[in-house]
Every structure is written in C-alpha cells, then in structure tokens.
C-alpha cells in the first residue's frame, strides 16, 4: 500500500464527522432545558418549587453535556488510534528500505545495530524519530562509501583499500599473498607490510614478505576517490602498463555500477517525499507545539540529503565553468547539519566561489566580524541563537557601521509559508529557499543576488 500525500487537514477527516451529531444533541438538550425553564416561570408554582425545578434542570443540562463530551472524547480517541495505526504502513516500508540499503554497504561500514532488534510498543512520533536516526546514520555511511570498492572486488591482482593510513578492506588475492584474513589485516598500516625497494629508483616499487617467507617485488599503483580512500594494487613490474589500462576501464565500469545502484536511494526518495508531505499536513492541522519542530526540520534535512545523493552530476545542467574575477565573492553557509553543509559547500565551491561554513549562529556572527560575506545561506532552525535571531543581530551589526557593505541573507527552512516569509523579512532577510532543495536552487540564488560572481557556459 502506497501512502499518498493528502492536502486536506485532520479536521474534516477525524473530528467533524463525530462532532456535528454531538453538537446537534447538545443543541436539542439546551433547547429542551430552555423550554422547561420558560414553562416553570410561566406557571403559578410556589417559589420554593420553582427553584427546586430550576435546580433539577441545571443538573440535567450539566449531566447531559458531560455525557456528550465523554462520548466525543471516546470516539475521537478511537479514531486517532486507527489513524496512528495507518502510519505504521509507510514506516514499515521505510524500515525495510533502510535494511535493503544497508546490505549494499561494505561490511566495515555497516552500523553494528541500525534498528532495535525487538521494537517496543511506541507511538508513531517516537518510531519516526528512531527511523530518522537510522536514516541519518545510513546516509552518513553512504557518504563514506569508497567509490573504488567495485574495482577492489574485480581486481585479479593483490589489492587493498586504505583510509587514514589504515587498511580497511582487501581482496582475496592480497589475503592469500600475505597469509592473513581480512579481519586480521584491518587497521594495520600498509607500511608495516610494504617496504620500498632501495634497489629501484622509483618510489612506487615495493617489496612484500609473503606467507611462505619469500620476498616479492611489486609496483604499487594507487588510485584515490573523493572520500579520501586509496586503492592500492600490487602489479607485476613486467605487466604494469597493460594492467593500468585495464584498471582505467574497471574504474569507468565501477562508476557506471555506482550510478545503477542509486535505485535504492530513488526508492527512499519516492517513499520519503509523500511521508514528509503527510506529516507537514498533520503538523499544520494539529497546530503542533514547538517541541515537535525538530522532527519537521530533520525530515526536511534528510529529504535534502536524499535529493542531493540521487541527483548525480550527470543529471545536473547546465555545466558551470567559472572564470576568475577581479573581485573575490565570498559566501557563508550557516547550518548545524554537517552533511547538508558539505553538499552545499561542494556545489558553491564548484562555481568558483570562496565558501566558508559555520555550524551555528554564534560562529557565523564571529566570522562576520572578521570578514565581509556577499551572500549568507542561513538555516532557520538551529540551537540558540536560531536563524531569525542571528539575522537580526547580523543586521544590527551592519546598522552600527561595522560593515562597509550589506550582506544578502537567504533563509533555508522547511516551512516557507507567507507568514514565515514575513517574519524573515522583518529581521532583514532578503530571500528564502524551501527545504528540500536541489543544487540548482543554490545556483539560481547566486545568479539572482550575485549576477557578476560567475559566468555560465554550456559545455
């Protein structure tokens, strides 16, 4: 069963169908009591009996109203329970997708426990919090996934992957060569196994002690990915040229395989977007208190992450080729989400802009005292001070003359209603981007407010 985004509120679906019959019953009760009061006042009953009759009518009205209110609360509770049970269906699908995506991670990147083994009874909001925590963990691990993993598994020669000067993964050929298992090798520095051959002038010629106690000479071929992983392949010196050509082909094949595997992320996006819309409608309809706002913001942040991970560079157009400018344009990203900050930083830096980041409003204000920023992307929901207060203090500092030029402030928020935009404008913010946003929206904002910062050429 697929959850569809509904635009109507909970009032006509849950409350009104049981409220109007009870209101009608209450109206009939009040009418009957009013008629009784009028009849008593119009009669010639003794005053003592009149007050006694009025007392009974008041008690009857209060008792009837109490019964009506109790019936309304019982019916509303029953309907809310059925509505909460219906939310388990999309949560179950999201949980299954999380487990499917986890299977695609290499063993050394898989979380020890993504979700609780036995889920205790909990409300839909608590369960959603658990799934959001798991999704954030999984997305963080996906950003660390080496792009060279496919090459490692297909390489016929001994090969390994290094991160932060430690072995994290090896292929079967390397394990057989050194006589150790993958778990035994993980965490060992490669320099403990590979030694430079001093007889050769080339720095990438190394010697290795195999499981039989013999020394072998190899040429170490290294490739790097964007996550800082190094793939090391031990090539026979005589076959190195032929093997390098094969590795280049394998690298292209691995990139293609990586694009194909993005189907899991696309499934996540198709399931997450309707769920975000459904919960936004629920929050708006029920007028949720402020302590529920973090859930809404986290949903929007995760939707941004999924959208950016699904949108590969091949799907983005036009191609931007920045040209150097006499003036250096500087942009600041203020966001407490490290992954979202990294994605926005990479997009803007690729445009040729100088990009700084700040994880909260206090750091952003401190940076503004050190240098001028032409444009600032400001996340609204942050620990104190939040984006609203930070923007107000930013404008107040500019008003004192501390800054020679005015910065453009752009809000990043999951709630971009007309009322929200009015609040942003009142504190001096110039524009707004609604979450979840795509990289192209950041580029469009640069074109709108810094038209001379870069040139766009279709490649």
Protein Blocks (a to p, Z undefined) as FASTA:
>chain_A
ZZdddfbdfklmmmmmmmmmmmmmmmmmmmmmmmmmmmmmmpccdfklmmmmmmmmmmmm
mmmmmmmmmmmmmmmmmmmmmmmmmmmmmmmmmmmmmmmmmmmpcfklpcfblbafbacd
ddfklmmmmmmmmmmmmmmmmmmpcfklmmmmmpmbdcdddeehiafbdcfklmmmnopa
fklmgopafklmpccdfkbmbfkbccdddfkopacdddddddddfkopacdddddfklmm
mmmmmmmmmmmmmmmmmmmmmmmmmmmmmmmmmmmmmmmmmmmmnopafklmmmmmmmmm
mmmmmmmmmmcfklgccdddddddfbdcddddddfbfklmmmmmmmmmmnopacdddfbf
klmmmmmmmpccfbdcddfbdcdddfklmmmmmmmmmmnopambdcddddddfblcfklm
mmmmmnopabdcdddddfklmmmmmmmmmmmlpccddZZ
